[in-house]
Amino acid sequence: MKENRFKRAIAEGRQQIGIWSMMREPMVTEMLGQLGYDWILLDCEHTPNDEPGVMAMLQALSACEIEPMVRPSCLDVAEIKRLLDVGARNILIPYVQTVEEAERAVSAVTYPPGGIRGVSSVSRATGFGAEPDYFVKARDQICLIVQIETREALDNLEDIAAVPGIDGLFIGPADLAASLGHPGNPKHPEVHAAILDGIRRIRAAGQPAGFLSPDQGLLEDVVSAGCVFTAVDIDLGLLRRSAMVRLEACKAFRE
């Protein structure tokens, strides 16, 4: 099986720079995959993306050096199974708040007897049956990240980090801000402090820490605090900002 370079890199503490993707267009995905980022997040939580769409984007990235990560809509065992079967191997589970939920996430990406992932011998993940040892080796190349984005999750952070099979923890700033009473304001001092404290606690617990923000100052702060896999912007946001800049530059043409 092809080595999961992203999983190895974050386990070794090597910085991995990522881009967040909300656009369900394989051509855009392919273009992003060629830019030199280490990883790309394909989001199913806050987009209309589904398993067929994710598979098309994974196929578009198959010739790129970038490592794809997929975020399912929630901690849904059936959805996670389908995403794994179409070829996802870096999985980010949103809104994990307890040890029990973290354990369920581990079980979802692990074949029996250690877990509950369903077995299909002719899925895209198995090379359509060309990799007969896939079922024995798959878990070694699957990277499971859980998202910490509520006050309860912060309270349980060390216990979640200690769950066997968790490969990293990701601080979600938007939902964390809302949970702390500051919806829409991840720059609030309380939220900022909680983010940096969370990153440091994740690293102190022996796990890689991840984060997403287009705010360069905040990114520099989280990397200084120990963030290892860092998503630096969102494709849809980049497109909107660029389109607005071009519009502002050309508004004089209307005069």
C-alpha positions in Angstrom: 0.0 0.0 0.0 1.1 3.6 -0.7 2.5 5.2 2.4 0.4 8.0 4.0 3.0 10.7 4.0 0.7 13.1 5.9 0.2 10.7 8.8 3.9 10.1 9.0 4.8 13.8 8.8 2.5 14.9 11.6 3.6 12.0 13.8 7.1 13.2 13.4 6.1 16.8 14.1 6.9 18.2 10.6 4.7 21.1 9.6 2.1 20.3 7.0 0.4 23.3 5.3 -3.1 22.7 4.0 -5.9 24.3 2.1 -9.6 23.9 2.9 -11.9 23.1 0.0 -15.7 23.7 0.0 -16.1 23.8 -3.8 -17.5 20.6 -5.3 -15.8 20.9 -8.6 -13.1 18.3 -9.5 -11.3 20.6 -11.9 -10.8 23.2 -9.1 -9.7 20.4 -6.7 -7.1 19.2 -9.2 -5.8 22.8 -9.7 -5.5 23.2 -5.9 -3.7 19.9 -5.7 -1.0 21.1 -8.0 -0.1 24.2 -6.1 2.3 22.7 -3.6 0.2 22.4 -0.4 0.9 19.4 1.7 -2.8 18.5 2.3 -6.3 19.5 1.2 -9.5 19.1 3.2 -12.6 18.1 1.2 -15.6 19.1 3.4 -18.9 17.3 3.6 -20.0 19.0 6.9 -20.8 22.5 5.6 -21.2 21.8 1.9 -23.5 19.7 -0.4 -20.6 17.2 -0.9 -21.5 13.5 -0.8 -19.6 10.3 -1.4 -19.8 10.3 -5.3 -18.6 13.9 -5.3 -15.8 13.1 -2.9 -14.7 10.2 -5.1 -14.5 12.4 -8.2 -12.3 14.9 -6.3 -10.1 12.1 -5.0 -9.7 10.8 -8.5 -8.8 14.4 -9.6 -6.1 14.4 -7.0 -4.7 11.0 -7.7 -1.9 12.3 -9.8 -1.0 15.1 -7.4 1.5 15.0 -4.5 -1.0 16.5 -2.1 -2.6 14.3 0.6 -6.4 14.6 0.7 -8.3 14.7 4.0 -12.1 14.3 4.1 -14.5 15.6 6.7 -17.8 13.7 6.9 -21.0 15.5 7.9 -20.8 14.1 11.4 -19.7 11.0 13.4 -21.8 8.7 11.2 -20.4 5.2 10.9 -22.1 4.4 7.6 -21.0 7.7 6.0 -17.4 7.2 7.2 -17.4 3.6 5.8 -18.5 4.9 2.4 -15.9 7.7 2.4 -13.2 5.2 3.2 -14.4 2.8 0.6 -14.2 5.4 -2.2 -10.6 6.1 -1.2 -10.4 8.6 1.7 -7.7 7.7 4.2 -7.3 10.9 6.2 -10.5 11.5 8.1 -11.4 14.5 10.2 -14.4 13.8 12.5 -16.2 17.0 13.5 -17.7 17.8 16.9 -16.1 15.1 19.0 -16.7 16.0 22.7 -16.3 12.9 24.7 -14.1 9.8 25.1 -17.0 7.7 24.0 -17.4 9.6 20.8 -13.6 9.4 20.1 -13.7 5.6 20.7 -16.6 5.3 18.2 -14.6 7.3 15.6 -11.7 4.9 16.0 -14.1 1.9 15.7 -15.6 3.4 12.5 -12.2 3.4 10.7 -11.1 0.0 12.0 -12.0 -3.4 10.6 -13.2 -6.1 13.0 -12.3 -7.5 15.4 -10.9 -4.2 16.6 -13.6 -2.1 15.1 -16.9 -2.0 13.1 -15.9 -0.9 9.6 -17.8 -2.9 7.1 -15.8 -5.1 4.7 -16.0 -4.8 0.9 -13.5 -6.6 -1.2 -14.0 -4.7 -4.5 -14.1 -1.1 -3.3 -11.9 1.7 -4.8 -9.9 1.6 -1.5 -8.8 -2.0 -2.2 -7.8 -1.2 -5.8 -11.1 -3.0 -6.8 -9.7 -6.2 -5.3 -6.1 -5.8 -6.4 -4.8 -5.4 -2.9 -5.8 -8.6 -1.0 -3.8 -7.6 2.1 -5.7 -4.3 2.3 -7.8 -5.4 5.2 -4.8 -6.3 7.3 -2.7 -3.1 6.5 -5.4 -0.5 5.9 -5.5 1.0 9.5 -1.8 1.6 9.4 -2.3 4.1 6.5 -5.6 5.7 7.7 -5.1 8.9 9.7 -7.9 9.7 12.1 -8.2 13.3 13.3 -10.9 14.4 15.8 -12.2 18.0 16.0 -12.2 19.8 19.3 -14.7 22.7 19.0 -16.7 23.0 22.2 -16.2 23.9 25.9 -17.0 20.2 26.7 -14.4 19.0 24.3 -11.8 21.3 25.8 -12.7 20.0 29.2 -12.1 16.4 28.0 -9.2 17.1 25.8 -6.5 15.1 27.5 -8.8 12.1 27.9 -9.8 12.2 24.2 -6.1 12.6 23.2 -5.3 9.4 25.1 -7.8 7.2 23.2 -5.8 4.6 21.3 -6.2 5.0 17.5 -6.5 8.8 17.5 -3.8 10.3 15.2 -4.3 14.0 15.9 -6.6 16.6 17.3 -7.9 19.7 15.4 -9.1 22.9 17.1 -12.2 24.3 15.3 -12.3 28.0 15.9 -15.7 29.0 14.7 -17.8 26.5 16.7 -15.4 26.9 19.7 -16.1 30.7 19.6 -19.9 30.0 19.6 -19.6 27.5 22.4 -17.6 30.0 24.5 -20.4 32.6 24.0 -18.8 34.6 21.2 -20.5 33.4 18.0 -18.9 34.8 14.8 -16.0 36.2 16.8 -13.0 33.8 16.9 -10.8 36.8 17.5 -12.3 37.4 20.9 -9.5 37.4 23.5 -11.2 34.5 25.4 -11.4 32.4 22.2 -7.9 33.3 21.2 -6.6 32.2 24.6 -8.6 29.0 24.5 -7.2 28.2 21.0 -3.6 28.6 22.0 -4.1 26.8 25.3 -5.8 23.9 23.4 -2.9 23.6 20.9 -0.4 23.5 23.7 -2.4 20.9 25.6 -2.7 18.7 22.6 1.1 18.8 22.1 1.7 18.2 25.8 -0.5 15.1 25.5 1.8 13.8 22.8 -0.5 14.3 19.8 -0.2 16.5 16.7 -2.4 19.6 16.7 -4.2 21.1 13.7 -6.0 24.4 13.0 -7.7 26.4 10.2 -7.7 30.2 9.7 -7.2 32.7 6.9 -6.0 35.2 9.6 -2.2 35.3 9.2 -1.6 36.7 12.7 -3.6 34.0 14.3 -1.8 31.3 12.1 1.6 32.6 13.3 0.3 32.4 16.9 -0.9 28.8 16.6 2.2 27.6 14.8 4.3 29.2 17.6 2.1 27.3 20.1 2.8 24.0 18.4 0.3 23.5 15.6 1.6 20.9 13.2 -1.0 20.6 10.4 -2.2 24.1 9.5 -4.9 25.0 7.0 -4.2 28.5 5.9 -7.3 29.4 3.9 -10.6 28.3 2.3 -11.0 28.1 -1.5 -14.4 29.7 -1.5 -13.2 32.6 0.7 -10.1 33.0 -1.6 -12.3 33.2 -4.6 -14.7 35.8 -3.0 -11.9 38.0 -1.8 -10.1 37.9 -5.1 -13.3 38.7 -7.0 -14.0 41.6 -4.7 -10.5 43.0 -5.2 -10.9 42.9 -9.0 -14.3 44.5 -8.8 -13.0 47.4 -6.6 -10.1 47.9 -9.1 -12.5 48.2 -12.0 -15.5 50.1 -10.5 -14.2 53.3 -12.1 -15.1 51.9 -15.5 -18.8 52.6 -14.7 -18.2 56.3 -14.3 
